[in-house]
Amino acid sequence: MAVNYDKGSSGELLRGVKAQLISILSSQADFVLQHADSRSLVTPQGYRQIKSCRIPDEKMRDLLDHIIERGPKAAQGLLELLKDQELQETFPKLNFIKSMKRTRKQKKTSEMHEVKQLMSVARAIGQAWREVAIMALEIPSVRLEQIVADNPNCQVNQVFVALRYWKNIQGNKATATYLHSLLCQKDLALSQDVFNFLLENK
């Protein structure tokens, strides 16, 4: 059964660069396997199965899949192994692995900023939030009823959840600038000034 990883997690990062790692590491697949085994990143049965594979690319693919499927601890262990000085010297092209942690931190910071923005919007919309959700964000009324039922005691939470729903539906289109343009439509009669923070740079 496949392991579900959160965005930005070690397993998700490894999946994203798996093809690149196979290309880099397959030239010395047995060397990598021995190092992974020495750190207990593979099970005894998994080690025997991977060891028996005679095609380097497939051996490396099976090793990566095995470790990723073992879960977050093993996946993080593999990332640490790939940053190890001996492997970095053996495979100079692995240097990009060192920057992945910084990228993950930047992504986490960006996500936190987005959450804060949406919470600020939720506080600013006010009592007319359902009208805004339907007219500007085009959220179905049935969905709004469910949101209210799931968050009965706090209007701000209701609005925040509705905004998160909108963001998930819109995907990459759901930028702060786009949200600002929707909220500042004249038909909504909302004060534009209270949403100007959406136009500010991070």
N, CA and C atoms as an extended XYZ file, in Angstrom:
606
Properties=species:S:1:pos:R:3:atomname:S:1:resname:S:1:resid:I:1 pbc="F F F"
N         0.840       -1.193        0.000 N   MET     1
C         0.000        0.000        0.000 CA  MET     1
C         0.884        1.254        0.000 C   MET     1
N         0.591        2.192       -0.900 N   ALA     2
C         1.420        3.382       -1.050 CA  ALA     2
C         1.294        4.292        0.165 C   ALA     2
N         2.420        4.907        0.525 N   VAL     3
C         2.443        5.840        1.648 CA  VAL     3
C         2.064        7.218        1.140 C   VAL     3
N         1.136        7.894        1.821 N   ASN     4
C         0.729        9.246        1.457 CA  ASN     4
C         1.600       10.254        2.199 C   ASN     4
N         2.315       11.080        1.446 N   TYR     5
C         3.183       12.087        2.034 CA  TYR     5
C         2.561       13.464        1.889 C   TYR     5
N         2.829       14.340        2.865 N   ASP     6
C         2.417       15.727        2.751 CA  ASP     6
C         3.293       16.435        1.729 C   ASP     6
N         2.765       17.521        1.171 N   LYS     7
C         3.560       18.321        0.250 CA  LYS     7
C         4.787       18.877        0.954 C   LYS     7
N         5.932       18.741        0.261 N   GLY     8
C         7.155       19.255        0.845 CA  GLY     8
C         7.844       18.276        1.759 C   GLY     8
N         7.264       17.100        2.016 N   SER     9
C         7.875       16.115        2.896 CA  SER     9
C         9.037       15.438        2.183 C   SER     9
N         9.839       14.680        2.964 N   SER    10
C        11.008       14.000        2.401 CA  SER    10
C        10.611       13.042        1.286 C   SER    10
N         9.552       12.260        1.529 N   GLY    11
C         9.117       11.312        0.519 CA  GLY    11
C         8.655       11.985       -0.753 C   GLY    11
N         7.938       13.095       -0.611 N   GLU    12
C         7.448       13.830       -1.778 CA  GLU    12
C         8.617       14.444       -2.548 C   GLU    12
N         9.614       14.937       -1.823 N   LEU    13
C        10.789       15.498       -2.477 CA  LEU    13
C        11.534       14.425       -3.265 C   LEU    13
N        11.669       13.239       -2.675 N   LEU    14
C        12.375       12.149       -3.350 CA  LEU    14
C        11.620       11.693       -4.593 C   LEU    14
N        10.305       11.611       -4.487 N   ARG    15
C         9.513       11.230       -5.656 CA  ARG    15
C         9.703       12.222       -6.790 C   ARG    15
N         9.818       13.482       -6.433 N   GLY    16
C         9.953       14.523       -7.445 CA  GLY    16
C        11.265       14.474       -8.202 C   GLY    16
N        12.309       13.900       -7.585 N   VAL    17
C        13.638       13.849       -8.231 CA  VAL    17
C        14.077       12.410       -8.471 C   VAL    17
N        13.140       11.471       -8.406 N   LYS    18
C        13.503       10.049       -8.517 CA  LYS    18
C        14.212        9.734       -9.826 C   LYS    18
N        13.670       10.229      -10.940 N   ALA    19
C        14.286        9.953      -12.239 CA  ALA    19
C        15.708       10.503      -12.294 C   ALA    19
N        15.910       11.672      -11.717 N   GLN    20
C        17.234       12.297      -11.692 CA  GLN    20
C        18.197       11.483      -10.841 C   GLN    20
N        17.705       10.994       -9.702 N   LEU    21
C        18.555       10.185       -8.822 CA  LEU    21
C        18.934        8.865       -9.483 C   LEU    21
N        17.991        8.253      -10.185 N   ILE    22
C        18.291        7.003      -10.882 CA  ILE    22
C        19.404        7.228      -11.898 C   ILE    22
N        19.301        8.327      -12.643 N   SER    23
C        20.303        8.647      -13.652 CA  SER    23
C        21.685        8.856      -13.036 C   SER    23
N        21.734        9.506      -11.878 N   ILE    24
C        23.013        9.824      -11.237 CA  ILE    24
C        23.616        8.616      -10.532 C   ILE    24
N        22.792        7.868       -9.810 N   LEU    25
C        23.287        6.838       -8.897 CA  LEU    25
C        23.432        5.452       -9.507 C   LEU    25
N        22.783        5.188      -10.633 N   SER    26
C        22.765        3.822      -11.167 CA  SER    26
C        24.137        3.330      -11.608 C   SER    26
N        25.075        4.254      -11.853 N   SER    27
C        26.420        3.833      -12.271 CA  SER    27
C        27.133        3.056      -11.161 C   SER    27
N        26.714        3.299       -9.906 N   GLN    28
C        27.281        2.558       -8.770 CA  GLN    28
C        26.143        2.168       -7.819 C   GLN    28
N        25.186        1.459       -8.378 N   ALA    29
C        23.992        1.101       -7.617 CA  ALA    29
C        24.312        0.243       -6.395 C   ALA    29
N        25.243       -0.707       -6.534 N   ASP    30
C        25.607       -1.575       -5.402 CA  ASP    30
C        26.244       -0.772       -4.270 C   ASP    30
N        27.040        0.206       -4.638 N   PHE    31
C        27.685        1.088       -3.653 CA  PHE    31
C        26.629        1.827       -2.838 C   PHE    31
N        25.614        2.353       -3.525 N   VAL    32
C        24.535        3.077       -2.838 CA  VAL    32
C        23.723        2.118       -1.977 C   VAL    32
N        23.458        0.929       -2.502 N   LEU    33
C        22.686       -0.065       -1.747 CA  LEU    33
C        23.384       -0.429       -0.443 C   LEU    33
N        24.697       -0.616       -0.496 N   GLN    34
C        25.447       -0.974        0.716 CA  GLN    34
C        25.366        0.138        1.762 C   GLN    34
N        25.461        1.365        1.314 N   HIS    35
C        25.369        2.495        2.241 CA  HIS    35
C        23.973        2.602        2.843 C   HIS    35
N        22.961        2.375        2.002 N   ALA    36
C        21.588        2.419        2.501 CA  ALA    36
C        21.350        1.314        3.515 C   ALA    36
N        21.892        0.146        3.246 N   ASP    37
C        21.736       -0.978        4.173 CA  ASP    37
C        22.458       -0.717        5.485 C   ASP    37
N        23.622       -0.081        5.413 N   SER    38
C        24.390        0.200        6.634 CA  SER    38
C        23.662        1.171        7.552 C   SER    38
N        22.728        1.946        6.994 N   ARG    39
C        21.923        2.888        7.784 CA  ARG    39
C        20.527        2.344        8.076 C   ARG    39
N        20.345        1.057        7.786 N   SER    40
C        19.066        0.375        8.054 CA  SER    40
C        17.897        1.028        7.327 C   SER    40
N        18.151        1.498        6.112 N   LEU    41
C        17.091        2.119        5.321 CA  LEU    41
C        16.310        1.092        4.509 C   LEU    41
N        16.828       -0.134        4.449 N   VAL    42
C        16.133       -1.200        3.727 CA  VAL    42
C        15.909       -2.382        4.671 C   VAL    42
N        14.844       -3.113        4.430 N   THR    43
C        14.573       -4.319        5.216 CA  THR    43
C        15.452       -5.456        4.689 C   THR    43
N        15.700       -6.498        5.490 N   PRO    44
C        16.500       -7.642        5.015 CA  PRO    44
C        15.931       -8.261        3.741 C   PRO    44
N        14.618       -8.432        3.706 N   GLN    45
C        13.992       -9.000        2.515 CA  GLN    45
C        14.138       -8.062        1.321 C   GLN    45
N        13.928       -6.767        1.561 N   GLY    46
C        14.075       -5.785        0.499 CA  GLY    46
C        15.496       -5.753       -0.028 C   GLY    46
N        16.463       -5.868        0.875 N   TYR    47
C        17.870       -5.866        0.476 CA  TYR    47
C        18.168       -7.029       -0.467 C   TYR    47
N        17.674       -8.222       -0.110 N   ARG    48
C        17.939       -9.408       -0.932 CA  ARG    48
C        17.307       -9.264       -2.316 C   ARG    48
N        16.097       -8.762       -2.355 N   GLN    49
C        15.413       -8.602       -3.642 CA  GLN    49
C        16.121       -7.574       -4.521 C   GLN    49
N        16.504       -6.453       -3.927 N   ILE    50
C        17.171       -5.391       -4.699 CA  ILE    50
C        18.561       -5.846       -5.144 C   ILE    50
N        19.264       -6.542       -4.262 N   LYS    51
C        20.608       -7.031       -4.558 CA  LYS    51
C        20.612       -7.994       -5.743 C   LYS    51
N        19.537       -8.785       -5.858 N   SER    52
C        19.473       -9.800       -6.918 CA  SER    52
C        19.226       -9.204       -8.297 C   SER    52
N        18.784       -7.951       -8.349 N   CYS    53
C        18.524       -7.296       -9.630 CA  CYS    53
C        19.852       -7.009      -10.332 C   CYS    53
N        19.953       -7.371      -11.617 N   ARG    54
C        21.215       -7.243      -12.341 CA  ARG    54
C        21.290       -5.991      -13.228 C   ARG    54
N        20.178       -5.310      -13.374 N   ILE    55
C        20.162       -4.112      -14.222 CA  ILE    55
C        20.271       -2.878      -13.333 C   ILE    55
N        21.368       -2.110      -13.438 N   PRO    56
C        21.625       -0.983      -12.517 CA  PRO    56
C        20.473        0.007      -12.390 C   PRO    56
N        19.881        0.416      -13.510 N   ASP    57
C        18.773        1.387      -13.452 CA  ASP    57
C        17.595        0.841      -12.653 C   ASP    57
N        17.268       -0.424      -12.900 N   GLU    58
C        16.147       -1.042      -12.193 CA  GLU    58
C        16.475       -1.251      -10.721 C   GLU    58
N        17.724       -1.579      -10.442 N   LYS    59
C        18.147       -1.759       -9.050 CA  LYS    59
C        18.000       -0.451       -8.277 C   LYS    59
N        18.407        0.652       -8.909 N   MET    60
C        18.313        1.945       -8.249 CA  MET    60
C        16.855        2.358       -8.082 C   MET    60
N        16.054        2.095       -9.106 N   ARG    61
C        14.625        2.406       -9.025 CA  ARG    61
C        13.966        1.627       -7.887 C   ARG    61
N        14.271        0.334       -7.791 N   ASP    62
C        13.678       -0.504       -6.749 CA  ASP    62
C        14.120       -0.051       -5.355 C   ASP    62
N        15.376        0.367       -5.243 N   LEU    63
C        15.879        0.843       -3.955 CA  LEU    63
C        15.136        2.107       -3.517 C   LEU    63
N        14.996        3.057       -4.428 N   LEU    64
C        14.298        4.305       -4.105 CA  LEU    64
C        12.834        4.038       -3.753 C   LEU    64
N        12.180        3.207       -4.550 N   ASP    65
C        10.775        2.883       -4.285 CA  ASP    65
C        10.619        2.212       -2.924 C   ASP    65
N        11.531        1.288       -2.624 N   HIS    66
C        11.470        0.553       -1.358 CA  HIS    66
C        11.596        1.502       -0.165 C   HIS    66
N        12.553        2.409       -0.232 N   ILE    67
C        12.784        3.335        0.882 CA  ILE    67
C        11.627        4.317        1.026 C   ILE    67
N        11.137        4.847       -0.091 N   ILE    68
C        10.019        5.786       -0.038 CA  ILE    68
C         8.786        5.121        0.546 C   ILE    68
N         8.535        3.867        0.144 N   GLU    69
C         7.358        3.155        0.636 CA  GLU    69
C         7.480        2.768        2.112 C   GLU    69
N         8.678        2.753        2.634 N   ARG    70
C         8.852        2.419        4.056 CA  ARG    70
C         8.346        3.527        4.967 C   ARG    70
N         8.260        4.745        4.453 N   GLY    71
C         7.699        5.833        5.246 CA  GLY    71
C         8.631        7.011        5.446 C   GLY    71
N         8.165        8.033        6.161 N   PRO    72
C         8.901        9.295        6.321 CA  PRO    72
C        10.288        9.145        6.948 C   PRO    72
N        10.418        8.273        7.938 N   LYS    73
C        11.710        8.125        8.618 CA  LYS    73
C        12.771        7.611        7.655 C   LYS    73
N        12.418        6.593        6.874 N   ALA    74
C        13.366        6.040        5.911 CA  ALA    74
C        13.667        7.046        4.806 C   ALA    74
N        12.637        7.759        4.347 N   ALA    75
C        12.831        8.751        3.293 CA  ALA    75
C        13.774        9.861        3.754 C   ALA    75
N        13.585       10.323        4.992 N   GLN    76
C        14.467       11.352        5.538 CA  GLN    76
C        15.885       10.811        5.683 C   GLN    76
N        15.992        9.541        6.062 N   GLY    77
C        17.301        8.909        6.185 CA  GLY    77
C        18.031        8.864        4.855 C   GLY    77
N        17.298        8.614        3.784 N   LEU    78
C        17.912        8.590        2.466 CA  LEU    78
C        18.388        9.985        2.061 C   LEU    78
N        17.582       11.001        2.345 N   LEU    79
C        18.014       12.368        2.037 CA  LEU    79
C        19.304       12.709        2.764 C   LEU    79
N        19.386       12.305        4.035 N   GLU    80
C        20.610       12.562        4.804 CA  GLU    80
C        21.791       11.798        4.208 C   GLU    80
N        21.538       10.562        3.762 N   LEU    81
C        22.597        9.766        3.139 CA  LEU    81
C        23.106       10.446        1.871 C   LEU    81
N        22.201       10.968        1.071 N   LEU    82
C        22.581       11.600       -0.188 CA  LEU    82
C        23.375       12.887        0.032 C   LEU    82
N        23.242       13.466        1.225 N   LYS    83
C        24.024       14.660        1.567 CA  LYS    83
C        25.364       14.306        2.196 C   LYS    83
N        25.560       13.028        2.489 N   ASP    84
C        26.796       12.573        3.122 CA  ASP    84
C        28.005       12.913        2.237 C   ASP    84
N        29.105       13.285        2.874 N   GLN    85
C        30.278       13.748        2.143 CA  GLN    85
C        30.801       12.705        1.158 C   GLN    85
N        30.805       11.422        1.579 N   GLU    86
C        31.340       10.373        0.704 CA  GLU    86
C        30.513       10.250       -0.576 C   GLU    86
N        29.189       10.298       -0.439 N   LEU    87
C        28.355       10.202       -1.630 CA  LEU    87
C        28.432       11.473       -2.466 C   LEU    87
N        28.560       12.624       -1.807 N   GLN    88
C        28.687       13.876       -2.542 CA  GLN    88
C        29.971       13.891       -3.368 C   GLN    88
N        31.043       13.302       -2.824 N   GLU    89
C        32.309       13.249       -3.556 CA  GLU    89
C        32.263       12.222       -4.680 C   GLU    89
N        31.545       11.111       -4.423 N   THR    90
C        31.432       10.059       -5.437 CA  THR    90
C        30.526       10.477       -6.585 C   THR    90
N        29.470       11.219       -6.248 N   PHE    91
C        28.498       11.672       -7.255 CA  PHE    91
C        28.376       13.196       -7.182 C   PHE    91
N        29.265       13.933       -7.836 N   PRO    92
C        29.236       15.400       -7.764 CA  PRO    92
C        27.894       16.016       -8.169 C   PRO    92
N        27.167       15.341       -9.042 N   LYS    93
C        25.884       15.876       -9.504 CA  LYS    93
C        24.816       15.847       -8.415 C   LYS    93
N        25.127       15.202       -7.286 N   LEU    94
C        24.179       15.157       -6.166 CA  LEU    94
C        24.145       16.465       -5.378 C   LEU    94
N        24.955       17.418       -5.787 N   ASN    95
C        25.062       18.663       -5.034 CA  ASN    95
C        23.704       19.369       -4.871 C   ASN    95
N        22.802       19.157       -5.827 N   PHE    96
C        21.497       19.832       -5.777 CA  PHE    96
C        20.673       19.398       -4.563 C   PHE    96
N        20.978       18.217       -4.009 N   ILE    97
C        20.233       17.709       -2.857 CA  ILE    97
C        20.382       18.642       -1.660 C   ILE    97
N        21.538       19.279       -1.533 N   LYS    98
C        21.792       20.137       -0.378 CA  LYS    98
C        20.859       21.347       -0.342 C   LYS    98
N        20.392       21.780       -1.488 N   SER    99
C        19.532       22.964       -1.547 CA  SER    99
C        18.058       22.626       -1.380 C   SER    99
N        17.716       21.348       -1.384 N   MET   100
C        16.308       20.966       -1.316 CA  MET   100
C        15.677       21.329        0.011 C   MET   100
N        16.430       21.255        1.086 N   LYS   101
C        15.890       21.594        2.401 CA  LYS   101
C        15.540       23.069        2.465 C   LYS   101
N        16.411       23.910        1.878 N   ARG   102
C        16.124       25.344        1.864 CA  ARG   102
C        14.869       25.623        1.045 C   ARG   102
N        14.714       24.926       -0.076 N   THR   103
C        13.524       25.097       -0.909 CA  THR   103
C        12.284       24.717       -0.132 C   THR   103
N        12.364       23.642        0.646 N   ARG   104
C        11.222       23.198        1.439 CA  ARG   104
C        10.867       24.247        2.489 C   ARG   104
N        11.889       24.853        3.110 N   LYS   105
C        11.621       25.891        4.111 CA  LYS   105
C        10.953       27.099        3.474 C   LYS   105
N        11.428       27.467        2.281 N   GLN   106
C        10.832       28.602        1.581 CA  GLN   106
C         9.372       28.325        1.252 C   GLN   106
N         9.091       27.093        0.828 N   LYS   107
C         7.712       26.720        0.504 CA  LYS   107
C         6.833       26.784        1.741 C   LYS   107
N         7.367       26.290        2.867 N   LYS   108
C         6.597       26.306        4.108 CA  LYS   108
C         6.311       27.746        4.535 C   LYS   108
N         7.315       28.621        4.389 N   THR   109
C         7.136       30.029        4.732 CA  THR   109
C         6.061       30.666        3.854 C   THR   109
N         6.077       30.337        2.562 N   SER   110
C         5.082       30.869        1.638 CA  SER   110
C         3.678       30.405        2.016 C   SER   110
N         3.559       29.119        2.382 N   GLU   111
C         2.244       28.584        2.763 CA  GLU   111
C         1.721       29.260        4.035 C   GLU   111
N         2.622       29.521        4.991 N   MET   112
C         2.219       30.190        6.222 CA  MET   112
C         1.744       31.611        5.920 C   MET   112
N         2.429       32.274        4.994 N   HIS   113
C         2.041       33.630        4.601 CA  HIS   113
C         0.648       33.632        3.980 C   HIS   113
N         0.377       32.624        3.146 N   GLU   114
C        -0.940       32.520        2.507 CA  GLU   114
C        -2.036       32.298        3.536 C   GLU   114
N        -1.766       31.460        4.528 N   VAL   115
C        -2.749       31.199        5.583 CA  VAL   115
C        -3.068       32.482        6.344 C   VAL   115
N        -2.033       33.242        6.657 N   LYS   116
C        -2.229       34.500        7.375 CA  LYS   116
C        -3.044       35.483        6.540 C   LYS   116
N        -2.765       35.516        5.242 N   GLN   117
C        -3.526       36.394        4.354 CA  GLN   117
C        -4.999       36.016        4.335 C   GLN   117
N        -5.274       34.733        4.179 N   LEU   118
C        -6.666       34.283        4.124 CA  LEU   118
C        -7.387       34.543        5.437 C   LEU   118
N        -6.685       34.379        6.553 N   MET   119
C        -7.309       34.658        7.852 CA  MET   119
C        -7.617       36.146        7.994 C   MET   119
N        -6.722       36.986        7.491 N   SER   120
C        -6.972       38.435        7.531 CA  SER   120
C        -8.166       38.803        6.659 C   SER   120
N        -8.283       38.167        5.504 N   VAL   121
C        -9.438       38.399        4.636 CA  VAL   121
C       -10.713       37.945        5.327 C   VAL   121
N       -10.641       36.787        5.979 N   ALA   122
C       -11.818       36.244        6.672 CA  ALA   122
C       -12.322       37.204        7.742 C   ALA   122
N       -11.385       37.861        8.432 N   ARG   123
C       -11.784       38.817        9.475 CA  ARG   123
C       -12.356       40.100        8.865 C   ARG   123
N       -11.886       40.456        7.670 N   ALA   124
C       -12.267       41.743        7.071 CA  ALA   124
C       -13.589       41.693        6.318 C   ALA   124
N       -13.988       40.537        5.839 N   ILE   125
C       -15.196       40.458        5.006 CA  ILE   125
C       -16.458       40.833        5.769 C   ILE   125
N       -16.573       40.347        6.988 N   GLY   126
C       -17.725       40.743        7.797 CA  GLY   126
C       -18.965       39.890        7.584 C   GLY   126
N       -20.112       40.444        7.964 N   GLN   127
C       -21.367       39.698        7.995 CA  GLN   127
C       -21.861       39.268        6.615 C   GLN   127
N       -21.458       39.979        5.591 N   ALA   128
C       -21.960       39.677        4.244 CA  ALA   128
C       -21.143       38.586        3.546 C   ALA   128
N       -20.455       37.790        4.313 N   TRP   129
C       -19.507       36.850        3.713 CA  TRP   129
C       -20.167       35.818        2.800 C   TRP   129
N       -21.387       35.400        3.125 N   ARG   130
C       -22.044       34.393        2.275 CA  ARG   130
C       -22.366       34.959        0.895 C   ARG   130
N       -22.798       36.203        0.877 N   GLU   131
C       -23.063       36.863       -0.402 CA  GLU   131
C       -21.780       36.971       -1.219 C   GLU   131
N       -20.690       37.326       -0.535 N   VAL   132
C       -19.386       37.431       -1.197 CA  VAL   132
C       -18.955       36.072       -1.737 C   VAL   132
N       -19.127       35.043       -0.920 N   ALA   133
C       -18.713       33.696       -1.316 CA  ALA   133
C       -19.460       33.218       -2.556 C   ALA   133
N       -20.750       33.538       -2.628 N   ILE   134
C       -21.564       33.084       -3.753 CA  ILE   134
C       -21.335       33.941       -4.995 C   ILE   134
N       -21.357       35.264       -4.821 N   MET   135
C       -21.290       36.167       -5.974 CA  MET   135
C       -19.865       36.328       -6.524 C   MET   135
N       -18.890       36.484       -5.634 N   ALA   136
C       -17.527       36.759       -6.083 CA  ALA   136
C       -16.700       35.487       -6.253 C   ALA   136
N       -16.812       34.577       -5.283 N   LEU   137
C       -15.982       33.371       -5.310 CA  LEU   137
C       -16.677       32.194       -5.979 C   LEU   137
N       -17.977       32.358       -6.252 N   GLU   138
C       -18.763       31.335       -6.939 CA  GLU   138
C       -18.729       29.981       -6.223 C   GLU   138
N       -18.832       30.043       -4.907 N   ILE   139
C       -18.902       28.823       -4.109 CA  ILE   139
C       -20.372       28.399       -4.013 C   ILE   139
N       -20.699       27.161       -4.325 N   PRO   140
C       -22.096       26.711       -4.279 CA  PRO   140
C       -22.697       26.867       -2.877 C   PRO   140
N       -23.964       27.247       -2.827 N   SER   141
C       -24.629       27.454       -1.543 CA  SER   141
C       -24.674       26.175       -0.712 C   SER   141
N       -24.780       25.040       -1.384 N   VAL   142
C       -24.787       23.753       -0.670 CA  VAL   142
C       -23.461       23.559        0.073 C   VAL   142
N       -22.380       23.944       -0.586 N   ARG   143
C       -21.056       23.831        0.041 CA  ARG   143
C       -20.952       24.790        1.233 C   ARG   143
N       -21.497       25.970        1.110 N   LEU   144
C       -21.463       26.939        2.210 CA  LEU   144
C       -22.234       26.416        3.421 C   LEU   144
N       -23.372       25.786        3.158 N   GLU   145
C       -24.156       25.217        4.253 CA  GLU   145
C       -23.364       24.156        4.996 C   GLU   145
N       -22.605       23.365        4.248 N   GLN   146
C       -21.783       22.331        4.869 CA  GLN   146
C       -20.665       22.952        5.696 C   GLN   146
N       -20.072       24.023        5.179 N   ILE   147
C       -19.001       24.717        5.901 CA  ILE   147
C       -19.519       25.276        7.225 C   ILE   147
N       -20.700       25.869        7.189 N   VAL   148
C       -21.305       26.428        8.406 CA  VAL   148
C       -21.610       25.311        9.401 C   VAL   148
N       -22.131       24.191        8.892 N   ALA   149
C       -22.446       23.062        9.766 CA  ALA   149
C       -21.200       22.487       10.428 C   ALA   149
N       -20.090       22.492        9.697 N   ASP   150
C       -18.834       21.947       10.228 CA  ASP   150
C       -18.145       22.917       11.179 C   ASP   150
N       -18.471       24.204       11.081 N   ASN   151
C       -17.844       25.235       11.927 CA  ASN   151
C       -18.935       26.140       12.508 C   ASN   151
N       -19.770       25.602       13.390 N   PRO   152
C       -20.980       26.326       13.813 CA  PRO   152
C       -20.740       27.511       14.736 C   PRO   152
N       -19.611       27.558       15.405 N   ASN   153
C       -19.454       28.536       16.486 CA  ASN   153
C       -18.594       29.750       16.159 C   ASN   153
N       -18.046       29.797       14.961 N   CYS   154
C       -17.134       30.911       14.662 CA  CYS   154
C       -17.258       31.334       13.202 C   CYS   154
N       -17.740       32.548       12.996 N   GLN   155
C       -17.921       33.044       11.638 CA  GLN   155
C       -16.593       33.194       10.911 C   GLN   155
N       -15.572       33.643       11.612 N   VAL   156
C       -14.268       33.826       10.965 CA  VAL   156
C       -13.748       32.496       10.423 C   VAL   156
N       -13.918       31.421       11.198 N   ASN   157
C       -13.503       30.110       10.725 CA  ASN   157
C       -14.301       29.674        9.503 C   ASN   157
N       -15.593       29.990        9.512 N   GLN   158
C       -16.439       29.652        8.368 CA  GLN   158
C       -15.924       30.333        7.099 C   GLN   158
N       -15.621       31.611        7.214 N   VAL   159
C       -15.118       32.365        6.054 CA  VAL   159
C       -13.751       31.831        5.629 C   VAL   159
N       -12.901       31.539        6.614 N   PHE   160
C       -11.563       31.032        6.308 CA  PHE   160
C       -11.641       29.712        5.547 C   PHE   160
N       -12.489       28.808        6.003 N   VAL   161
C       -12.645       27.515        5.334 CA  VAL   161
C       -13.190       27.712        3.918 C   VAL   161
N       -14.128       28.642        3.763 N   ALA   162
C       -14.669       28.935        2.434 CA  ALA   162
C       -13.571       29.467        1.508 C   ALA   162
N       -12.701       30.298        2.033 N   LEU   163
C       -11.597       30.834        1.234 CA  LEU   163
C       -10.600       29.740        0.845 C   LEU   163
N       -10.348       28.831        1.791 N   ARG   164
C        -9.450       27.706        1.482 CA  ARG   164
C       -10.061       26.818        0.405 C   ARG   164
N       -11.347       26.622        0.490 N   TYR   165
C       -12.054       25.833       -0.525 CA  TYR   165
C       -11.899       26.493       -1.892 C   TYR   165
N       -12.127       27.804       -1.942 N   TRP   166
C       -11.972       28.553       -3.187 CA  TRP   166
C       -10.552       28.418       -3.728 C   TRP   166
N        -9.575       28.555       -2.851 N   LYS   167
C        -8.174       28.483       -3.261 CA  LYS   167
C        -7.836       27.113       -3.847 C   LYS   167
N        -8.329       26.059       -3.205 N   ASN   168
C        -8.056       24.707       -3.697 CA  ASN   168
C        -8.694       24.466       -5.061 C   ASN   168
N        -9.895       24.992       -5.257 N   ILE   169
C       -10.592       24.833       -6.535 CA  ILE   169
C        -9.884       25.614       -7.647 C   ILE   169
N        -9.434       26.812       -7.321 N   GLN   170
C        -8.817       27.684       -8.331 CA  GLN   170
C        -7.392       27.274       -8.679 C   GLN   170
N        -6.717       26.624       -7.744 N   GLY   171
C        -5.338       26.194       -8.008 CA  GLY   171
C        -4.390       27.368       -8.167 C   GLY   171
N        -3.552       27.310       -9.206 N   ASN   172
C        -2.546       28.352       -9.426 CA  ASN   172
C        -3.155       29.719       -9.734 C   ASN   172
N        -4.406       29.716      -10.139 N   LYS   173
C        -5.081       30.976      -10.466 CA  LYS   173
C        -5.386       31.789       -9.207 C   LYS   173
N        -5.419       31.113       -8.049 N   ALA   174
C        -5.843       31.752       -6.795 CA  ALA   174
C        -4.730       32.586       -6.164 C   ALA   174
N        -4.299       33.617       -6.869 N   THR   175
C        -3.275       34.514       -6.336 CA  THR   175
C        -3.919       35.584       -5.462 C   THR   175
N        -3.091       36.229       -4.659 N   ALA   176
C        -3.589       37.303       -3.802 CA  ALA   176
C        -4.162       38.449       -4.646 C   ALA   176
N        -3.519       38.733       -5.769 N   THR   177
C        -3.984       39.809       -6.648 CA  THR   177
C        -5.359       39.485       -7.235 C   THR   177
N        -5.523       38.224       -7.631 N   TYR   178
C        -6.809       37.812       -8.201 CA  TYR   178
C        -7.913       37.872       -7.146 C   TYR   178
N        -7.595       37.421       -5.938 N   LEU   179
C        -8.577       37.482       -4.857 CA  LEU   179
C        -8.970       38.927       -4.571 C   LEU   179
N        -7.994       39.814       -4.584 N   HIS   180
C        -8.255       41.237       -4.350 CA  HIS   180
C        -9.221       41.781       -5.403 C   HIS   180
N        -9.000       41.408       -6.663 N   SER   181
C        -9.871       41.911       -7.735 CA  SER   181
C       -11.304       41.415       -7.572 C   SER   181
N       -11.466       40.191       -7.086 N   LEU   182
C       -12.801       39.647       -6.870 CA  LEU   182
C       -13.519       40.349       -5.718 C   LEU   182
N       -12.764       40.602       -4.654 N   LEU   183
C       -13.370       41.205       -3.464 CA  LEU   183
C       -13.678       42.695       -3.650 C   LEU   183
N       -13.042       43.303       -4.626 N   CYS   184
C       -13.226       44.746       -4.821 CA  CYS   184
C       -14.201       45.081       -5.947 C   CYS   184
N       -14.985       44.107       -6.343 N   GLN   185
C       -16.031       44.383       -7.331 CA  GLN   185
C       -17.071       45.348       -6.737 C   GLN   185
N       -17.509       46.272       -7.539 N   LYS   186
C       -18.441       47.307       -7.052 CA  LYS   186
C       -19.747       46.723       -6.536 C   LYS   186
N       -20.203       45.650       -7.132 N   ASP   187
C       -21.487       45.055       -6.747 CA  ASP   187
C       -21.492       44.560       -5.309 C   ASP   187
N       -20.320       44.309       -4.759 N   LEU   188
C       -20.242       43.746       -3.408 CA  LEU   188
C       -20.317       44.806       -2.319 C   LEU   188
N       -20.026       46.031       -2.673 N   ALA   189
C       -20.092       47.144       -1.713 CA  ALA   189
C       -19.194       46.916       -0.498 C   ALA   189
N       -18.041       46.308       -0.751 N   LEU   190
C       -17.067       46.132        0.339 CA  LEU   190
C       -16.033       47.243        0.255 C   LEU   190
N       -15.464       47.596        1.401 N   SER   191
C       -14.423       48.622        1.425 CA  SER   191
C       -13.142       48.052        0.814 C   SER   191
N       -12.703       48.639       -0.281 N   GLN   192
C       -11.512       48.129       -0.965 CA  GLN   192
C       -10.249       48.285       -0.123 C   GLN   192
N       -10.207       49.346        0.669 N   ASP   193
C        -8.993       49.635        1.440 CA  ASP   193
C        -8.601       48.506        2.373 C   ASP   193
N        -9.595       47.811        2.934 N   VAL   194
C        -9.268       46.782        3.924 CA  VAL   194
C        -8.615       45.561        3.290 C   VAL   194
N        -8.669       45.463        1.953 N   PHE   195
C        -8.061       44.319        1.279 CA  PHE   195
C        -6.776       44.673        0.535 C   PHE   195
N        -6.310       45.915        0.701 N   ASN   196
C        -5.115       46.338       -0.022 CA  ASN   196
C        -3.847       45.582        0.394 C   ASN   196
N        -3.874       44.975        1.572 N   PHE   197
C        -2.693       44.211        2.015 CA  PHE   197
C        -2.421       43.022        1.083 C   PHE   197
N        -3.458       42.607        0.327 N   LEU   198
C        -3.272       41.506       -0.619 CA  LEU   198
C        -2.361       41.897       -1.782 C   LEU   198
N        -2.201       43.192       -1.983 N   LEU   199
C        -1.366       43.669       -3.085 CA  LEU   199
C         0.073       43.917       -2.650 C   LEU   199
N         0.332       43.762       -1.353 N   GLU   200
C         1.675       43.999       -0.843 CA  GLU   200
C         2.558       42.798       -1.111 C   GLU   200
N         3.834       43.058       -1.343 N   ASN   201
C         4.801       41.977       -1.528 CA  ASN   201
C         5.059       41.294       -0.206 C   ASN   201
N         5.479       39.993       -0.295 N   LYS   202
C         5.774       39.235        0.930 CA  LYS   202
C         6.967       39.845        1.635 C   LYS   202
